Amino acid sequence: MSEHANALIYLVEDDPAVAELIGRTLQKYDFRCRHFDTGNAFLRQLRSESPQLVILDLQLPDMDALQIVSQLRAAHRFGLMIVTGRDDSHDRVLGLELGADDYVTKPFEPRELIARVRSVLRRYQAPPDPARQAVRRARFAGWRFDLGTYQLCSPDGDTTTLSQAEAQLLTVMLEHPNQILSRDQLLDGRNVVALDRSIDLRISRLRRRLEDNPQHARLIKTVYGAGYLFSAQVDWE
């Protein structure tokens, strides 16, 4: 039986031929797949059951799929992969900025799709690190971050929930404050496509959450040619 067998995957795709190809491929590798041809049908089902992963086409007939990405990341913690026929770097960048974990451009090789699905699932289903479990909260510059719930509380008391990718990145930085971290170190063992700017995009998202002026960041500093530095004292609870 394959890795992550029986994981429930929601496929949101309005093209019947593409949906059949993806669904057949997922079932071949022992994933459970439920198909939705509209965004509204998918969101209705989501109210009653959450999957381990959503594969979302950007071209839906009834709503803007990028708005769905934003909604999902505000309220849910599961893998999210974009599949699109539009070879548009702006859409890919925006999708990643809004919280998608990965994207695949049509046409694609079925085995590549499965490899990417497994990679995203590993991020969400990996066993917890006992060393990280022992410490549940970090305080820095008036902020508080809960590693168990991904909740980030501002100095003013406003609370927001980070995406899995944002939480993983912030955790690595909090564990290595005032140290220059390369992009490879910030990936923390996860694989990305060589040309994928996902680390830079996630840094940008974190800056918008943490900084009054993201263009002149005080907490997450860019060290040109080397990586990034988290400039704050971090206290653990």
Summary of the structure (lengths in Angstrom):
residues: 237
radius of gyration: 18.3
end to end distance: 40.8
largest distance: 53.6
contacts: 690
relative contact order: 0.11
helix: 40%
strand: 22%
